Amino acid sequence: MPWQVEFSPTAERDISAIAKPVRIHILERIAWLTQNFDSLTPFPLHGEWRGLYKFRTNDYRIIYKLKYKTRDIRIEYIDHRSKVYKKKRK
């Protein structure tokens, strides 16, 4: 059973601000992540970002939270690697 994905309002704004070809690639990678998540090892973040994980796709980072019981991946932030960690976590 694949994992389900949901986007936070911040992630929805992030993805809509990205150029269309890159946005399509990112959405394809998120779909791949949901299909293959059980064979991956999530990369946890530390410090202020504790409890979140990152997924790399080219120069972009997808920051997400996991809900193992319901098999949900909640996308919190999506941005270029030079900007994503400078965002203020809510």
Beta strands, then each sheet from edge to edge (+ up, - down):
strand 1: 4-7
strand 2: 43-44
strand 3: 53-57
strand 4: 60-67
strand 5: 72-80
sheet 1: 1+ 5+ 4- 3+ 2-
end
